[in-house]
């Protein structure tokens, strides 16, 4: 089984056919065929720095965020702490083939074309189902408004008491 060492996203990966690896985010959609032309090594052939005519083809499976990495900084004896989180975007790819001698990838983005047609057919169906459900549902009536709330509260509250009278000094003696 042959393997290759490719360079992408500033990192190097050892890959073989049918391997699934997570790499830095690529600007492509799921189902696309991506090619890696920076091949550093294929089997026993070591490039200087790259192997001429070598190519690695892969199918993009998905793009998602990595688990949160907590970045915690503390300065001793200064009551200073800072906590941050970071989620890196990663792309999952499945290596389809390793090519040498300037060969082109045999697998095309046929999977993507099939998926896009299926999505195009399904999308209008969802919209029409929602529209039909909205048309069939009876219209909801607005809740009745609370009328004259201020008048009711005034009737419920008891009248204020008159302030207490001050005692005269003459009454006390």
Secondary structure, 3 states (H helix, E strand, C coil): CCEEEEEECCEEEEEECCCEEEEECCCCCCCCEEEECCEEEECCEECCCCCCCCEEEEEEEEEEECCCEEEEEEECCCCEEEEEEECCEEEEEEEEEEECCCCCCCCCCHHHHHHHHHHHHHHHHHHHHHHHHHHHCCCCCCCCCCCCHHHHHHHHCCCCCCCCCCCCHHHHC
